[in-house]
C-alpha cells in the first residue's frame, strides 16, 4: 500500500474533538482511495487522541504521530517527514471537504505535470450555520488565460501572491518538488504557512487550478487560532521577512517584488487591525512605522505601485500620526456605531394573543409573473407551505410569453387559495397595482416570482402587525441565491443600527436617511391593505426603481411603523432580472423620473409642513440623483449623446441638465481629489522614508564612531600593558618626579 500512495494528507490537530470526526469522515470517504491520512496530535489535552485511535482501527490509511504542543508549523513538518505519497496536502482539523476533492486535484496536477494545484473554497459559518462565498480564496480574475502556467510569466508574476491566500489547505504540492527545493514551514505559532505557500508558488515550474469549491472552510470559530487571535504578535513580520530574504537569495526578488510588496502591506495592516487592546495596537503600530515598513521595502514605492489604494492611504496615516492618536480615533468611530439589533429567533418567538378580525384572509401575497417558468414553482411552494394558512395568493400574469401561467394553473388545481389574474404586459408596477386592487386580505405582501420566503414569515409578520396595530412593518433578507443554486449571505439590505420600537413613518424615514440605511424594497415590507387604499398608494407605472417612490410616499402617511431584524426573504440574482441585471442608461433616466415624481409629490402634499420628513426627503433625493449620475459616469460620450437625442427634446434637456452635467462634475471632482490625495500621501511616505534612511545612516555613523572608540581604547590598553611601556615608565620615573618637585617649589 505504501508504494501506491498518491496523496499524503497531513493534518495538525490540537484539541480538535468538536470537529475532527466530520473532518476525518470527509477524508475517509474521498473518491480517491490511494491516500494516507497523517494526523499529527500536537499535544492535545482533550480526547482527540482516543478519537484518532478509534478511526485508525477502522481505516489502515490513518497514521497517528504525537508531539508536544509545538504548533501547526512543526506538526506539518513532522508529517511531511513521514509522508510517502506522490503529492502532499496540508489540511486543518476543523474543516471538511468535498468527496471528490483529492481525486480532482490529483488528476489535474498529474495531467498538467504541475508542481502545485490550487482549488477554490467556500466558507462555512459555524455561528450562522450557512455558507458564504468569496472570491479571495482563489482570484480567478487574476489567472492567466492559459492554465497550467509558470509563475514567472509576465501575465501573472505581479499578482501571484494576490491570486490566492497563503493558507496551504487549498493547495496540492508535488512531494519531490518540495523536497528538491528544501521548503519547510516556519516554526511559528501563527503565520507559519505564508513563507511555505508563497515560496513554493514562486519557485514552481508549473501551477494548475481546479475552479471547483472543494474545501469547506469553517469560519466564526472561537476555538481556532484565528478565532482567538486578538493581535499584538509580530510573527507575521518574521514570516514576511523570511520570504523576502529567501526570494533575494534565490535571485527572484526583481521578478516578484511588486506582488510581494502588495501582499506585505496587506498582511501588515490586517494584523494591525486584529489588535484588540490599545497596548497591542500601539506595539504593532510603532513596529510597522519605525521598522517593518522600512525593512520590508514597502516605503520605497508611491501610491501608484499599490493595487489597493486605501491600504497605501492607511500607511500614510500611520507614518504621519502617533499610534495613541489613531487608536483613539478608531475607538470613537467604533463607539459611534450602534450594535446591530439581535435577529428575530423564530424558535424563541411566541405567537401573541390578539382579537381575531373579520377578514377571511389575513394576508394577500401578490406575485407578478413574467418569464419565470424556471422559478415560479419554487416560489409558490414557499408560500403554500407557510405556517399561516389564512392567506390568498394572487398571481398576476403580466402577459408572460413562456409557460409560467401553465405552472400556476397546475398549482391552482391543488390549492384554492391561488388566484390568477391575466393582463397585458405593463411591467412590474402595473402587475402589483392589479394585485392591490384584487386583494381581500387584511395585509398585503409583495413577493417577486423568482424569490422565496422562510416558512414562518407570514405568521410572524401578521401577528406582530396586529399586536401593535401597524400600518407597515419592514424586515430583511435571509440569503441570496445564485442561478447555479449556491447561496451566500446577502448584506445589501441589512441595517446596522437598532430601530427597536414603534415610529411614525416620517420618524423612521428620518432615522434611516440620517444613518444612510434607507432600503426601499417593496418586498421587504408588509402593508395594511386599508392603509394603502385610504391614501391611494400605488406604484408608478412605466418606470423601474419604482420601490423608491412607493416606499417614500408610504412612509409619509404611516402612523405606526416597525422594523424587525428578521431575515425572512430569500432573493435570487439573475442576469435578466430588472434590478440585478446589467446597469445602463435606462436606470439613470428612470431614477431621474423618480426625482421628478418626488418633487411633484412634495408640492402636492405640502410636505414642508413636516420639517424632519422634508429635510430627509431632500437628502434622499440628492442621493438618488448621485446614483443616477454614477450609472453613466463611465459611459461613452457618443453613446450617451445618442441616448439623450432619442428622448423628446424637453425630456432630453432636463435629463442632461439634472444628471449628465452632475455626472461630469462628479467625475472631474473625483479625479482632482484623487490626484491631490495621491500627491499628498506620496509626499508623506517619501518624507518618512528619507527620515528612516537618515536614521539608518546616523546609526551606521554612530556604529563606526563606537567601533573607532573601542579600537582606540584597546590599542591604548595594549600599549599600557606592553613590556616597553612598563620599562619606559620605570626609566622615566626619576625625571618625572623631579619635575613635579620643581613645580611644587
SEMARVO-965110 format. One line per field, with one value per residue (C-alpha): chain; x negated, y negated, z negated; residue number from 1. Coordinates in steps of 0.05 Angstrom, whole numbers, plus 5000, padded with zeros to 4 digits. Each point is the difference from the previous one (the first is absolute). Example, Ala and Ser with C-alpha at 12.3 -4.5 7.8 and 13.67 -1.06 7.14 Angstrom:
BEGIN
ch [A A]
east [4754 4973]
north [5090 4931]
up [4844 5013]
i [1 2]
***
This chain:
BEGIN
ch [A A A A A A A A A A A A A A A A A A A A A A A A A A A A A A A A A A A A A A A A A A A A A A A A A A A A A A A A A A A A A A A A A A A A A A A A A A A A A A A A A A A A A A A A A A A A A A A A A A A A A A A A A A A A A A A A A A A A A A A A A A A A A A A A A A A A A A A A A A A A A A A A A A A A A A A A A A A A A A A A A A A A A A A A A A A A A A A A A A A A A A A A A A A A A A A A A A A A A A A A A A A A A A A A A A A A A A A A A A A A A A A A A A A A A A A A A A A A A A A A A A A A A A A A A A A A A A A A A A A A A A A A A A A A A A A A A A A A A A A A A A A A A A A A A A A A A A A A A A A A A A A A A A A A A A A A A A A A A A A A A A A A A A A A A A A A A A A A A A A A A A A A A A A A A A A A A A A A A A A A A A A A A A A A A A A A A A A A A A A A A A A A A A A A A A A A A A A A A A A A A A A A A A A A A A A A A A A A A A A A A A A A A A A A A A A A A A A A A A A A A A A A A A A A A A A A A A A A A A A A A A A A A A A A A A A A A A A A A A A A A A A A A A A A A A A A A A A A A A A A A A A A A A A A A A A A A A A A A A A A A A A A A A A A A A A A A A A A A A A A A A A A A A A A A A A A A A A A A A A A A A A A A A A A A A A A A A A A A A A A A A A A A A A A A A A A A A A A A A A A A A A A A A A A A A A A A A A A A A A A A A A A A A A A A A A A A A A A A A A A A A A A A A A A A A A A A A A A A A A A A A A A A A A A A A A A A A A A A A A A A A A A A A A A A A A A A A A A A A A A A A A A A A A A A A A A A A A A A A A A A A A A A A A A A A A A A A A A A A A A A A A A A]
east [5000 4944 4971 5066 5018 5020 5014 4975 5050 4967 5043 4974 5049 5005 5062 5041 5053 5059 4987 4949 5052 5032 4931 4978 5066 4993 4930 5011 5058 4959 5009 4925 4983 4923 4987 4969 5028 4944 5030 4949 5026 4969 5003 5076 5029 5070 5020 4974 4950 5053 5043 4940 4987 5072 4997 4931 5029 5053 4955 4928 4986 5001 4931 4994 4939 4992 4959 5001 5041 4952 5055 5020 4934 4961 5057 5003 4925 5005 5055 4962 4939 5043 5039 4992 5051 4986 5035 5010 5059 5003 5070 5031 5037 5060 5015 5036 4992 5039 4994 4970 4948 4937 5017 5014 4938 4954 5025 4992 4930 4978 5031 4968 4934 5007 4960 5061 5075 5045 5075 5055 5033 5067 5005 5047 5023 4999 5041 5054 4999 4998 4952 4968 4967 4939 4952 4938 4983 4986 5002 5019 5000 4925 4985 4963 5039 4964 4996 4953 4953 4931 5001 4945 5044 5011 5075 5001 4935 5021 5063 4977 5008 5067 5027 5012 4994 4937 5036 4976 5067 5023 4934 4972 4924 4956 4957 4937 5004 5006 4942 4956 5012 4990 5063 5027 5051 4978 5002 5046 5064 5035 4984 4958 5030 4986 4927 5013 5058 4975 4928 5024 5044 4941 4951 5050 4991 5074 5063 5070 5069 5067 5054 5048 5013 4972 4982 5053 4961 5031 5003 5028 4966 4981 4953 4955 4934 5031 5061 4959 4949 5009 4937 4937 4951 4948 4995 5029 4938 4954 5036 4999 4927 4981 5036 4967 4930 5012 5025 4937 4956 5030 4995 5075 5010 5002 5052 5047 4986 5066 5045 4960 5004 5075 5010 4953 5039 5066 4974 4971 5065 5041 4960 5003 5076 5002 4972 5054 4966 4967 4935 4998 5021 4946 4947 5015 5012 4933 4964 5033 4983 4928 4976 5044 5023 4928 4968 5048 4990 5072 4982 4959 5062 5052 5075 5005 4960 5054 5062 5043 4992 5035 4945 4947 5043 5002 4924 4995 5043 4956 4935 5032 5037 4985 5025 5039 5036 5022 5023 5045 5029 5016 5032 5044 5022 5016 5041 5039 5024 5062 4998 5044 5066 5007 5031 5070 4994 5064 4985 5005 5059 5069 5061 5034 5073 5043 5074 5017 5022 5058 4954 5003 4927 4949 4948 5005 4934 4993 4954 4988 4986 4957 4949 4988 5019 4934 5014 5076 5010 4949 5029 5071 4976 4970 5067 5046 4960 5004 5019 5053 5055 5052 4968 5017 4947 5012 4959 5003 4983 4967 5006 4945 4979 4973 5034 5004 5076 5009 4958 5042 5064 4975 4987 5069 5032 4967 5011 5063 4965 4964 5032 4977 5008 4984 4981 4960 4927 4993 4940 4988 5037 5061 5002 4994 5055 5046 4985 5014 5067 5020 4974 5050 4950 4990 4927 4962 4931 4964 4958 4959 5012 4928 4991 5024 5021 4981 5059 5019 4995 5073 5020 4949 5012 5076 5005 4947 5037 5066 4970 4972 5055 4949 5009 4933 4947 4932 4953 4938 4969 4977 4953 4987 5005 4962 5027 4952 5035 4945 5020 4961 5016 5033 4981 5026 5065 4972 5006 4943 5037 5053 5070 5038 5067 5060 4992 5040 4979 4965 4962 4971 4987 4959 4960 4986 4978 4956 4965 4998 5042 5062 5013 5065 5015 5075 4990 4969 5062 5071 5054 5071 5046 5047 4941 4978 5071 5017 4938 5005 4930 4983 4938 4981 5008 4951 4937 4948 4972 5073 4990 4964 5061 5051 4964 4984 5073 5025 4955 5028 5070 4983 5022 4971 4938 4951 4936 4985 4930 5031 4964 5059 4993 4956 4980 4975 4951 5012 4965 5067 5038 5018 4962 4941 4985 4953 5001 5009 5026 5071 4985 4973 5059 5051 4967 5007 5074 5004 4970 5051 5057 4975 4998 5073 5020 4965 5039 5066 4997 4965 4949 4963 5048 4964 4930 4965 5031 4987 4927 4991 5035 4952 4940 5028 5017 4928 4975 5045 4974 4928 5016 5032 4937 4955 5038 4974 4932 4960 5045 4974 5014 5027 5046 5027 5013 5038 5042 5017 5018 5047 5043 5047 4968 5025 4987 4930 4980 5027 4968 4932 5005 5019 4959 4949 4966 4998 4967 4946 4988 4996 4951 4957 5002 4984 4939 4975 5011 4966 4939 4994 5007 4950 4948 5009 4994 4940 4967 5014 4972 4938 4985 5004 4958 4946 5005 4991 4941 4969 5011 4968 4940 4995 4998 4946 4958 5009 4981 4936 4984 5013 4957 4944 5005 4997 4941 4963 5012 4976 4936 4987 5012 4954 4945 5007 4993 4941 4930 4968 5053 4988 4924 5008 5041 4945 4943 5037 5025 4943 5001 5076 4999 4944 5043 5059 4955 4976 5073 5020 4943]
north [5000 4951 5003 4982 4938 4943 4947 4992 4960 4965 4972 4965 5011 4966 5009 5015 5045 4955 5005 5056 5053 4959 4985 5073 5024 4952 5028 5075 4993 4967 5029 5004 5062 5003 4950 4999 4955 4978 4970 4963 4993 4935 5015 5000 4999 5024 5068 4985 5058 5051 4978 5008 5069 5018 4979 5032 5068 4994 4972 5022 4939 4957 4988 4968 4959 4968 4939 4947 4937 4969 4972 5012 4984 5052 5050 4990 5010 5062 5028 4982 5039 5063 4991 5050 4974 4972 4935 4964 4961 4965 4995 4974 5043 4953 4999 5051 5017 5019 5075 4988 4949 5043 5037 4936 4965 5061 5014 4927 4997 5064 4984 4931 5024 4946 4987 4968 5006 4948 5007 4951 4997 4984 4975 5032 4958 5040 4946 4989 5071 4974 4998 4935 4990 4957 4995 4983 5074 5007 4938 5029 4930 4997 5067 5002 5018 5066 5051 5031 4941 4981 4951 4961 4984 4925 5011 5026 4983 4931 5029 5070 4989 4966 5058 5043 4999 5024 5058 5068 5036 4984 5020 5068 5002 5050 5032 5008 4926 4979 5045 4977 4926 5013 4962 5009 4964 4945 5025 4943 5003 4958 4982 5063 5013 4934 5015 5072 4987 4938 5023 5066 4961 4954 5057 5048 5015 5014 4982 5023 4985 5035 4948 5043 4982 5063 4975 4982 4950 4991 4927 4965 5053 4974 5058 4994 4962 4949 4995 4989 4954 4930 4973 4971 5053 4987 5069 4975 4956 5059 5038 4942 4985 5073 5002 4936 5024 5067 4966 4957 5060 5038 4939 4995 4933 4958 5047 5002 4933 4968 5058 5007 4927 4998 5064 4975 4935 5038 5049 4944 4961 5063 5017 4929 5001 5065 4966 5001 4957 4932 5030 5051 4948 4950 5054 5025 4930 4974 5062 4989 4926 5003 5067 5046 4954 4980 5069 5033 4946 4976 4927 4999 4996 4947 5010 5019 5063 5029 5037 4980 4924 4996 5043 4951 4944 5036 5007 4926 4987 5045 4965 4932 5013 5026 5070 4976 4945 5048 5051 4949 4980 5072 5010 4939 5026 5067 4969 4960 5064 5028 5075 5039 5017 5074 5042 5025 5073 5034 5060 4954 4959 5011 4981 4942 5003 4955 4989 5035 4954 5010 5008 5068 4993 4972 4985 4992 5020 4965 5034 4968 5054 4989 5048 5040 5071 5023 4969 4991 5070 4991 4931 5028 5058 4952 4963 5061 5031 4939 5014 4946 5033 4944 4968 4986 5006 4952 5017 4944 5024 4939 5028 5051 5035 5063 5057 4965 4995 5075 5015 4952 5034 5068 4972 4967 5068 5024 4938 4958 4941 4985 4947 4985 4932 4994 4934 4971 4986 4935 5010 5016 4939 5014 5072 4981 4948 5052 5044 4943 4988 5073 5013 5018 5015 4956 4989 5002 5029 4995 5059 5003 5064 5023 4991 5040 4990 5035 5044 4960 4931 4983 5027 4957 4937 5004 5012 4948 4949 5016 4998 4930 4975 4983 4968 5027 5048 5007 5060 5024 5054 5068 5019 4991 5057 5002 5033 5058 5017 4975 4955 4945 4948 4939 4938 4950 4990 5009 4939 4991 4956 5019 4976 5032 4971 4971 4937 4956 5007 4932 5017 5066 4971 4944 5050 5044 4940 4973 5067 5010 5063 4985 5066 4993 5070 5010 5075 4987 4968 5021 4947 4995 5004 4946 4954 5005 4988 4942 4963 5022 5030 5038 5011 4951 5039 4998 4991 5042 4985 4989 5026 4934 4958 5049 5009 4926 4982 5055 4977 4929 5026 5056 4989 5064 5035 5052 5031 5072 5026 5063 5035 5031 4983 5041 4961 5028 4966 5006 4965 4987 4976 4926 4978 5047 5001 4956 4927 4951 4932 5021 5007 4929 4971 5035 4977 4930 5015 5020 4933 4963 5040 4988 4925 5002 5040 4951 4941 5037 5023 4936 5043 4938 4999 5061 4971 5064 5039 4944 4994 5075 5001 4948 5040 5064 4966 4975 5070 5028 4946 5020 5073 4980 4961 5058 5048 4960 4977 5050 4997 4985 4927 5015 5055 4954 4945 5048 5024 4929 4982 5060 4966 4944 4931 4975 5066 5007 4929 5008 5068 4976 4936 5039 5064 4994 4937 5026 5064 4960 4956 5061 5033 4937 4989 5073 4997 4934 5023 5066 4966 4951 5055 5045 4944 4983 5073 5013 4939 5024 5070 4975 4949 5055 5047 4946 4993 5075 5001 4942 5038 5062 4958 4968 5068 5023 4938 5009 5073 4981 4948 5050 5051 4948 4982 5073 5014 4938 5023 5069 4972 4955 5058 5044 4947 4990 5074 5009 5014 4939 4953 5027 4995 4930 4980 5029 4963 4933 5008 4958 4942 4996 4995 4948 4957 5006 4979 4938 4982 5002 4953]
up [5000 4982 5070 5034 4959 5045 4947 4929 4960 4940 4944 4938 4942 4933 4957 5063 4969 5022 5075 5012 5015 5055 5027 5001 5028 5059 5013 4990 5049 5055 5069 5006 4958 5007 4944 4931 4946 4952 4937 4958 4929 4975 4926 4994 4930 5019 5029 5071 4993 4983 5058 5047 4973 5011 5073 5011 4979 5054 5055 5009 5042 4937 4968 4932 4979 4932 4978 4946 5010 5052 5046 5071 5036 4962 5007 5075 5007 4956 5044 5063 4976 4992 5066 5056 5050 5069 4980 4934 4973 4932 4971 4936 4950 4995 5075 5043 5074 5062 5013 5069 4976 5000 5064 5039 4975 5009 5071 5020 4971 5034 5068 5000 4970 4948 4937 4967 5010 4968 4989 4981 4931 4968 4929 4950 4940 4936 4967 5053 5029 5071 5059 5024 5067 5011 5058 4958 4988 5074 5043 5068 5029 4989 5032 5067 5061 5007 4943 4979 4996 4977 4940 5035 5061 5008 4998 4928 4965 4974 4969 4980 4925 5011 5040 4938 4925 4965 4965 5025 4995 5070 5032 5022 5002 5037 4946 5043 5017 4927 4980 5058 4982 4926 4979 4930 4956 4953 4928 4977 4960 5054 5072 5008 5069 5036 5014 5021 5047 5035 5007 5030 5049 5019 5014 5033 5074 5014 4960 5018 4973 4985 4998 4959 4927 4969 4930 4948 4957 4932 4976 4938 4959 4932 4982 5061 4998 5047 4957 4937 5032 4971 5031 4972 5024 5054 5029 5065 5007 4988 5055 5049 4987 5009 5067 5023 4981 5035 5064 5000 4986 5059 5047 5005 4966 5064 5030 4941 4965 5019 4979 4936 4981 5010 4960 4945 4991 4999 4947 4957 4998 4989 4939 4974 5006 4961 4938 4947 4947 5001 4975 5056 5052 4979 4999 5071 5026 4977 5026 5068 5000 4976 5025 5041 5057 5011 4991 5049 5052 5000 4990 5064 5044 5017 4999 5073 4985 4955 5021 4941 4995 4932 4970 5023 4971 4934 5001 5013 4938 4959 5018 4986 4934 4931 4984 4940 5040 5055 4949 4967 5067 5017 4931 5010 5068 4970 4943 5052 5030 4965 4995 5048 4968 4983 5054 4990 4977 5022 4955 4940 5027 4971 5040 4963 4979 5044 5014 5065 5057 5048 5060 5035 5020 4952 5055 5075 5033 5068 5050 5069 5051 5062 5032 4936 5019 4970 4932 4990 4972 4945 4984 4993 4958 4950 4994 5000 4944 4955 4927 5007 5040 5006 5060 5072 5055 5057 5062 5051 5070 5032 5071 4991 5065 4966 4963 4932 5003 5013 4939 4958 5025 4978 4930 5002 5010 4935 4958 5002 4967 5065 5044 5071 5032 5075 5030 5057 4987 4963 4955 4927 4973 5042 4976 4927 5007 5030 4939 4951 5034 4994 4930 4945 4945 4939 5018 5066 5013 5067 5023 5063 5039 5000 4924 4940 4927 4936 4981 4937 5032 5007 4932 4965 5040 4996 4925 4983 5044 4967 4930 5011 5048 5054 5068 5023 4976 5032 4998 5036 5044 4977 5056 5074 5049 5066 5062 4989 4934 4954 4943 4966 4947 5027 4959 5050 4962 4929 4956 4951 4950 4950 5016 4944 4983 5037 5041 5047 5072 5003 4936 5024 5069 4967 4960 5060 5042 4944 4995 5076 4991 5040 5038 5039 5026 5003 4988 4931 4970 4983 5007 4972 5060 4975 4987 5073 5027 4954 5022 5073 4996 5064 5042 5055 5065 5058 4959 4965 4930 4983 4928 4983 5016 4970 4933 4990 5013 4953 4944 5005 4982 4952 4928 4970 5029 4973 5025 4981 5010 5028 5058 5036 5074 5047 5062 5065 5046 5075 5057 5034 4938 4998 4939 4999 5075 5040 4982 5057 5022 4985 4926 4997 5039 4956 4936 5029 5010 4926 4979 5043 4970 4929 5015 5024 4938 4954 5030 5002 4927 4975 4964 4977 4942 4972 4996 4980 5057 5049 4981 5005 5067 5028 4977 5030 5066 5004 4988 5055 5047 4985 5013 5066 5018 4981 5046 5060 4972 5043 5061 5070 5016 5069 4975 4945 5051 5045 4941 4979 5072 5001 4946 5016 4999 4932 4965 5030 4980 4929 4991 5023 4959 4938 5006 5057 4977 4928 5025 5037 4939 4953 5047 5003 4925 4987 5045 4971 4929 5015 5030 4942 4949 5035 5004 4926 4979 5044 4969 4930 5013 5038 4945 4948 5043 5003 4925 4991 5048 4960 4935 5031 5024 4931 4968 5049 4984 4926 5007 5036 4946 4945 5036 5007 4926 4978 5046 4973 4928 5017 5032 4940 4953 5041 4999 4925 4988 5046 4971 5035 4971 4929 5009 5026 4939 4955 5036 4999 4929 4969 5051 4995 4924 5001 5048 4952 4942 5037 5018 4926 4982]
i [1 2 3 4 5 6 7 8 9 10 11 12 13 14 15 16 17 18 19 20 21 22 23 24 25 26 27 28 29 30 31 32 33 34 35 36 37 38 39 40 41 42 43 44 45 46 47 48 49 50 51 52 53 54 55 56 57 58 59 60 61 62 63 64 65 66 67 68 69 70 71 72 73 74 75 76 77 78 79 80 81 82 83 84 85 86 87 88 89 90 91 92 93 94 95 96 97 98 99 100 101 102 103 104 105 106 107 108 109 110 111 112 113 114 115 116 117 118 119 120 121 122 123 124 125 126 127 128 129 130 131 132 133 134 135 136 137 138 139 140 141 142 143 144 145 146 147 148 149 150 151 152 153 154 155 156 157 158 159 160 161 162 163 164 165 166 167 168 169 170 171 172 173 174 175 176 177 178 179 180 181 182 183 184 185 186 187 188 189 190 191 192 193 194 195 196 197 198 199 200 201 202 203 204 205 206 207 208 209 210 211 212 213 214 215 216 217 218 219 220 221 222 223 224 225 226 227 228 229 230 231 232 233 234 235 236 237 238 239 240 241 242 243 244 245 246 247 248 249 250 251 252 253 254 255 256 257 258 259 260 261 262 263 264 265 266 267 268 269 270 271 272 273 274 275 276 277 278 279 280 281 282 283 284 285 286 287 288 289 290 291 292 293 294 295 296 297 298 299 300 301 302 303 304 305 306 307 308 309 310 311 312 313 314 315 316 317 318 319 320 321 322 323 324 325 326 327 328 329 330 331 332 333 334 335 336 337 338 339 340 341 342 343 344 345 346 347 348 349 350 351 352 353 354 355 356 357 358 359 360 361 362 363 364 365 366 367 368 369 370 371 372 373 374 375 376 377 378 379 380 381 382 383 384 385 386 387 388 389 390 391 392 393 394 395 396 397 398 399 400 401 402 403 404 405 406 407 408 409 410 411 412 413 414 415 416 417 418 419 420 421 422 423 424 425 426 427 428 429 430 431 432 433 434 435 436 437 438 439 440 441 442 443 444 445 446 447 448 449 450 451 452 453 454 455 456 457 458 459 460 461 462 463 464 465 466 467 468 469 470 471 472 473 474 475 476 477 478 479 480 481 482 483 484 485 486 487 488 489 490 491 492 493 494 495 496 497 498 499 500 501 502 503 504 505 506 507 508 509 510 511 512 513 514 515 516 517 518 519 520 521 522 523 524 525 526 527 528 529 530 531 532 533 534 535 536 537 538 539 540 541 542 543 544 545 546 547 548 549 550 551 552 553 554 555 556 557 558 559 560 561 562 563 564 565 566 567 568 569 570 571 572 573 574 575 576 577 578 579 580 581 582 583 584 585 586 587 588 589 590 591 592 593 594 595 596 597 598 599 600 601 602 603 604 605 606 607 608 609 610 611 612 613 614 615 616 617 618 619 620 621 622 623 624 625 626 627 628 629 630 631 632 633 634 635 636 637 638 639 640 641 642 643 644 645 646 647 648 649 650 651 652 653 654 655 656 657 658 659 660 661 662 663 664 665 666 667 668 669 670 671 672 673 674 675 676 677 678 679 680 681 682 683 684 685 686 687 688 689 690 691 692 693 694 695 696 697 698 699 700 701 702 703 704 705 706 707 708 709 710 711 712 713 714 715 716 717 718 719 720 721 722 723 724 725 726 727 728 729 730 731 732 733 734 735 736 737 738 739 740 741 742 743 744 745]
***
